[in-house]
Amino acid sequence: MKSSWTCRVLGICLGALSPALGYGQESIYGAPSNGAQTYQNNFEQPQQQQFYAPPEAPQALPAVDTVSATSYYNLLERVEALEDEAVAKAAEEACKEVDIIAKPTQKWSGRVHFDYWNIPDNSPYANALESGDPNDAGDDFIGFRRLRFGVKGDVWENMEYKIEMEFANPSNLAFKDAYLGWNHLPFLHTVLLGNQKRPYGLDHLNSSRYNVFLERPFVVEAFNQDARRMGLQSYGVSDDESWNWRYGWFLMDDLATTGGQYDDNYQSEIAGRLANTIWYDETSGGRGYAHWAVSGAAAFPGSGGDDRFRTRPEARTANRWLDTGQMDAANYQLLGLESVLNIGSFSLVGEYMTAHADRTDGDPDVNFGGGYFYAAYWLTGEYTPWDRSSGTLGRTKPLENFWLVNRCDGCKSYGWGAWQVAARYSYGDYTDQDILGGVGESVTLGVNWWWNPNARVQFNYINGRISDSGLAAAVAGTDAGWYNLYGARFMVDF
């Protein structure tokens, strides 16, 4: 049949072509065709580059041993035992006592603040406050603002001490921090007995080593003159350092130059402060944080003469320009609010304080108060650290210290240090009823040049206004006056 002959012819043709197909596969792929017969040609083929990689034989999967239920649960028990041991060790470390101290330790410290204040000829009102003469501005100041030297340390495992002396006025030496204390106490944490800072006024609780401006604001200095008093105070901080507190009992007399008092009228006060760091950026190492605090005091000056608020014009003038005099107050109550926001190189700080005095002999009660706020910015990229355990400013470390040296090639190498600019507005009102202590307001512009973490130079310019002071009005014949002040400070601490 036709179909059978056609199939035969097709098969003969394919049989004739099969050697050529087999050769083509070898020359292209470098491997023989599956199932095709290989023919030996009577001529040598050129060496061909091998592009074909023969597949490897599949590897057998490794055998897996089965685990019994008993072995599995034994493993779980061992893991749980290790976890319990780790937790117990962590708890032991948390509660571990401080290292044994064989004998009392000591660490020496000090600070040197050298100031210059220029007091130009101001308005008759301001001149009268400084010199008593409307036509005389008073004298400039040049000298040591602070010259301190002290030692602190531990006494055995749970006690501490500190003694710090002020030598800025050699004819009238005074001690600053001077106390003994107990640490690691239940509930009370740390308790200090002696001369120490009263717990209100953020700008006073900050160390003068780190403050942004040369002198403290009206309201902080007036309500808390020289800050330190003899007392018994407890200090505490939460485990995560988000909360800290201090509270205690104090004598109101400043005993820094006498060391004690002989008096049955103690003129005492109780005071406290609760502070909260509501935000602290751990990732950036503290370049961002926010803080708030509330503080207060109840004071009982009696007839001892400590019912008086007074302060200088935020500069080292000879006289205090705001002064209530003695108010004959049986007691007074103090309230303070404070807040801080720091984002990178920018800081914003504010504080408000008020006092209400209950007076004797039918005199009307009086109220005083004021506040301040300031903004500061680091031009060189640093930031102002925050101490969460105390709720106060910390020490700035310049990204590059200030230095200047000659090089071998005749050129000079130098570092710029850290530069900060700041501006502050401050207000204090100490006139009410028959008390004419005066009203002060000022704007201060500041520049801080940090040479290294322990040395810097500060420059301040102050433009202010004083009014409603009974003393100045009687001398100058007017009720207000403007003034300008210029200050500089060179300082080191160790």
ZAMARGU-4260 file (C-alpha; in steps of 0.2 Angstrom, whole numbers, plus 5000, padded with zeros to 4 digits):
<rodrens>
0) 5000/5000/5000 | 5005/5018/4997 | 5006/5022/5016 | 5018/5007/5019 | 5030/5012/5005
5) 5030/5030/5011 | 5035/5024/5029 | 5049/5013/5022 | 5056/5028/5012 | 5055/5040/5027
10) 5064/5027/5038 | 5078/5024/5025 | 5081/5043/5024 | 5082/5045/5043 | 5094/5031/5045
15) 5105/5039/5032 | 5105/5055/5041 | 5108/5048/5059 | 5127/5049/5059 | 5127/5067/5054
20) 5115/5071/5068 | 5125/5062/5080 | 5141/5071/5075 | 5132/5088/5076 | 5127/5085/5094
25) 5144/5081/5099 | 5152/5096/5091 | 5140/5108/5099 | 5137/5102/5116 | 5152/5091/5119
30) 5142/5077/5125 | 5134/5062/5115 | 5116/5061/5112 | 5106/5050/5123 | 5102/5033/5114
35) 5111/5038/5098 | 5125/5027/5091 | 5142/5036/5090 | 5152/5034/5074 | 5171/5036/5073
40) 5175/5048/5059 | 5190/5046/5048 | 5197/5063/5052 | 5201/5072/5068 | 5189/5085/5075
45) 5196/5102/5081 | 5197/5104/5100 | 5181/5112/5106 | 5178/5123/5121 | 5167/5114/5134
50) 5152/5124/5138 | 5142/5109/5145 | 5144/5104/5163 | 5137/5087/5166 | 5124/5087/5180
55) 5130/5079/5196 | 5121/5065/5203 | 5109/5070/5217 | 5115/5067/5234 | 5105/5057/5247
60) 5098/5067/5261 | 5107/5064/5278 | 5098/5052/5290 | 5089/5060/5304 | 5088/5052/5321
65) 5072/5053/5330 | 5072/5061/5348 | 5062/5053/5362 | 5049/5062/5372 | 5059/5059/5387
70) 5075/5067/5380 | 5065/5082/5373 | 5058/5086/5390 | 5075/5084/5398 | 5082/5097/5386
75) 5068/5109/5391 | 5072/5107/5409 | 5090/5110/5407 | 5086/5126/5397 | 5074/5132/5410
80) 5087/5129/5423 | 5100/5139/5414 | 5087/5154/5412 | 5083/5153/5431 | 5101/5154/5435
85) 5104/5169/5423 | 5089/5178/5431 | 5095/5174/5449 | 5113/5180/5444 | 5105/5197/5437
90) 5095/5199/5453 | 5111/5196/5464 | 5121/5209/5454 | 5107/5222/5456 | 5106/5219/5474
95) 5125/5217/5476 | 5133/5229/5489 | 5146/5241/5485 | 5164/5235/5485 | 5172/5234/5502
100) 5181/5250/5506 | 5196/5246/5517 | 5198/5265/5522 | 5190/5282/5518 | 5193/5288/5501
105) 5196/5306/5495 | 5195/5316/5478 | 5200/5334/5477 | 5191/5347/5467 | 5191/5365/5464
110) 5186/5379/5453 | 5193/5397/5448 | 5181/5410/5441 | 5189/5427/5437 | 5177/5440/5432
115) 5177/5457/5425 | 5161/5468/5425 | 5159/5485/5417 | 5146/5497/5425 | 5144/5512/5414
120) 5135/5528/5418 | 5117/5523/5418 | 5100/5532/5421 | 5100/5542/5438 | 5088/5528/5445
125) 5100/5514/5442 | 5115/5525/5447 | 5106/5528/5464 | 5103/5510/5467 | 5122/5506/5464
130) 5131/5521/5472 | 5117/5531/5481 | 5121/5545/5470 | 5110/5548/5454 | 5126/5555/5445
135) 5138/5541/5450 | 5136/5524/5441 | 5148/5516/5454 | 5164/5506/5451 | 5168/5492/5439
140) 5172/5475/5447 | 5188/5464/5443 | 5193/5449/5453 | 5189/5432/5458 | 5170/5428/5458
145) 5174/5410/5465 | 5190/5402/5471 | 5185/5385/5478 | 5195/5370/5484 | 5188/5355/5492
150) 5188/5336/5495 | 5175/5323/5495 | 5175/5304/5497 | 5167/5288/5504 | 5168/5282/5522
155) 5167/5263/5522 | 5153/5256/5511 | 5138/5267/5515 | 5144/5284/5521 | 5151/5299/5511
160) 5157/5316/5515 | 5162/5333/5507 | 5171/5349/5512 | 5172/5363/5500 | 5179/5380/5505
165) 5177/5397/5496 | 5193/5408/5496 | 5187/5422/5484 | 5186/5434/5499 | 5202/5429/5510
170) 5196/5441/5524 | 5180/5432/5525 | 5182/5413/5522 | 5166/5403/5520 | 5162/5385/5517
175) 5150/5379/5503 | 5146/5361/5502 | 5150/5354/5519 | 5142/5338/5525 | 5142/5320/5530
180) 5130/5307/5523 | 5123/5289/5522 | 5120/5280/5506 | 5110/5264/5501 | 5096/5267/5514
185) 5079/5259/5512 | 5066/5272/5506 | 5077/5287/5510 | 5091/5282/5498 | 5104/5295/5502
190) 5103/5307/5517 | 5115/5321/5519 | 5118/5331/5535 | 5126/5348/5534 | 5128/5363/5523
195) 5120/5359/5506 | 5108/5367/5493 | 5090/5370/5497 | 5079/5360/5484 | 5072/5374/5473
200) 5077/5385/5459 | 5084/5375/5444 | 5097/5388/5440 | 5103/5387/5458 | 5103/5368/5458
205) 5113/5368/5442 | 5132/5370/5445 | 5140/5387/5442 | 5153/5376/5432 | 5139/5372/5418
210) 5127/5387/5419 | 5124/5396/5403 | 5125/5414/5410 | 5137/5422/5422 | 5124/5426/5436
215) 5107/5419/5440 | 5090/5427/5437 | 5081/5439/5448 | 5069/5427/5455 | 5080/5412/5458
220) 5093/5422/5468 | 5081/5433/5477 | 5071/5418/5484 | 5086/5407/5487 | 5101/5418/5491
225) 5117/5409/5491 | 5107/5393/5490 | 5115/5383/5504 | 5109/5381/5521 | 5112/5369/5536
230) 5100/5355/5535 | 5095/5337/5534 | 5090/5331/5517 | 5085/5315/5508 | 5089/5312/5489
235) 5081/5298/5479 | 5080/5292/5461 | 5069/5279/5452 | 5077/5264/5445 | 5075/5270/5427
240) 5081/5288/5432 | 5065/5295/5425 | 5060/5302/5442 | 5071/5310/5456 | 5067/5319/5472
245) 5074/5328/5487 | 5066/5335/5502 | 5072/5340/5520 | 5073/5352/5534 | 5084/5368/5535
250) 5089/5382/5545 | 5086/5399/5537 | 5101/5408/5543 | 5116/5407/5531 | 5130/5400/5543
255) 5144/5398/5530 | 5155/5410/5539 | 5151/5406/5557 | 5148/5387/5556 | 5133/5387/5568
260) 5121/5398/5578 | 5116/5401/5596 | 5098/5404/5596 | 5082/5396/5602 | 5072/5403/5587
265) 5078/5391/5574 | 5071/5400/5559 | 5068/5384/5550 | 5060/5378/5534 | 5054/5362/5526
270) 5057/5361/5507 | 5056/5348/5493 | 5057/5345/5474 | 5050/5332/5463 | 5057/5331/5445
275) 5053/5320/5430 | 5063/5317/5414 | 5048/5314/5403 | 5059/5310/5388 | 5077/5305/5385
280) 5083/5299/5369 | 5094/5284/5373 | 5099/5281/5355 | 5108/5298/5352 | 5116/5297/5369
285) 5105/5310/5377 | 5105/5324/5363 | 5086/5325/5366 | 5077/5326/5382 | 5063/5335/5391
290) 5061/5339/5409 | 5049/5346/5422 | 5049/5349/5440 | 5039/5356/5454 | 5046/5363/5471
295) 5040/5371/5486 | 5045/5377/5504 | 5036/5382/5520 | 5047/5394/5530 | 5045/5400/5547
300) 5057/5415/5550 | 5048/5421/5566 | 5057/5438/5571 | 5074/5432/5566 | 5076/5443/5551
305) 5076/5430/5537 | 5060/5436/5530 | 5069/5446/5517 | 5071/5444/5498 | 5085/5453/5489
310) 5096/5451/5473 | 5108/5460/5462 | 5104/5465/5444 | 5110/5448/5437 | 5128/5455/5438
315) 5142/5457/5451 | 5137/5474/5457 | 5142/5481/5474 | 5124/5483/5480 | 5108/5473/5478
320) 5096/5483/5468 | 5080/5473/5472 | 5077/5472/5491 | 5061/5470/5501 | 5069/5473/5518
325) 5062/5463/5533 | 5044/5461/5531 | 5039/5455/5548 | 5032/5439/5541 | 5027/5425/5553
330) 5029/5413/5539 | 5029/5412/5520 | 5026/5399/5507 | 5036/5396/5491 | 5031/5387/5475
335) 5042/5384/5459 | 5039/5377/5442 | 5052/5373/5429 | 5054/5365/5412 | 5068/5360/5400
340) 5067/5355/5382 | 5083/5350/5372 | 5083/5345/5354 | 5101/5342/5348 | 5111/5358/5349
345) 5095/5369/5354 | 5089/5371/5372 | 5074/5380/5379 | 5073/5382/5398 | 5060/5391/5409
350) 5056/5393/5427 | 5042/5402/5437 | 5043/5405/5456 | 5031/5414/5468 | 5030/5417/5487
355) 5016/5422/5498 | 5021/5430/5515 | 5009/5430/5531 | 5014/5445/5541 | 5011/5450/5559
360) 5004/5465/5568 | 4990/5467/5556 | 5001/5471/5541 | 4994/5466/5525 | 5000/5449/5517
365) 5011/5451/5502 | 5015/5441/5486 | 5030/5441/5476 | 5036/5432/5460 | 5044/5431/5444
370) 5052/5420/5431 | 5063/5418/5416 | 5066/5409/5400 | 5081/5407/5389 | 5086/5399/5372
375) 5103/5393/5369 | 5111/5385/5353 | 5128/5377/5350 | 5135/5384/5334 | 5148/5370/5333
380) 5136/5355/5335 | 5138/5350/5353 | 5124/5348/5365 | 5120/5352/5383 | 5120/5335/5393
385) 5107/5331/5406 | 5110/5322/5423 | 5094/5312/5425 | 5098/5307/5443 | 5098/5325/5449
390) 5088/5334/5436 | 5101/5346/5432 | 5113/5352/5418 | 5129/5341/5415 | 5146/5345/5408
395) 5148/5349/5389 | 5162/5340/5380 | 5168/5350/5364 | 5169/5340/5348 | 5186/5348/5346
400) 5196/5357/5360 | 5203/5374/5357 | 5222/5374/5354 | 5235/5383/5344 | 5253/5377/5340
405) 5267/5380/5327 | 5271/5367/5315 | 5288/5362/5308 | 5284/5369/5291 | 5281/5386/5298
410) 5262/5386/5298 | 5250/5384/5312 | 5237/5371/5317 | 5222/5375/5328 | 5206/5369/5335
415) 5191/5380/5337 | 5183/5373/5353 | 5164/5374/5356 | 5154/5390/5354 | 5137/5393/5361
420) 5125/5408/5360 | 5111/5411/5371 | 5097/5424/5375 | 5087/5426/5392 | 5073/5436/5397
425) 5070/5438/5416 | 5057/5446/5427 | 5056/5449/5446 | 5042/5458/5456 | 5046/5462/5474
430) 5034/5477/5476 | 5017/5474/5485 | 5006/5483/5497 | 5018/5494/5508 | 5034/5483/5503
435) 5043/5493/5489 | 5057/5480/5485 | 5057/5485/5466 | 5052/5477/5450 | 5066/5471/5438
440) 5066/5465/5420 | 5081/5462/5409 | 5087/5454/5393 | 5104/5446/5393 | 5114/5440/5378
445) 5128/5428/5381 | 5142/5419/5371 | 5151/5404/5379 | 5167/5398/5372 | 5172/5381/5378
450) 5191/5378/5376 | 5189/5360/5383 | 5177/5351/5395 | 5185/5360/5410 | 5189/5378/5404
455) 5179/5391/5395 | 5176/5410/5393 | 5159/5418/5395 | 5153/5435/5389 | 5137/5443/5394
460) 5128/5459/5389 | 5113/5465/5400 | 5100/5478/5396 | 5087/5480/5409 | 5075/5491/5418
465) 5072/5494/5437 | 5056/5502/5444 | 5045/5504/5459 | 5059/5504/5472 | 5057/5515/5487
470) 5075/5518/5490 | 5079/5524/5472 | 5064/5534/5470 | 5068/5544/5486 | 5086/5548/5480
475) 5083/5549/5461 | 5066/5558/5461 | 5059/5546/5448 | 5051/5529/5448 | 5061/5519/5435
480) 5077/5519/5425 | 5086/5509/5412 | 5104/5501/5413 | 5117/5492/5403 | 5130/5480/5410
485) 5145/5471/5402 | 5153/5455/5410 | 5166/5442/5406 | 5173/5427/5415 | 5188/5416/5413
490) 5185/5399/5422 | 5193/5382/5425 | 5188/5368/5436 | 5195/5351/5441
</rodrens>
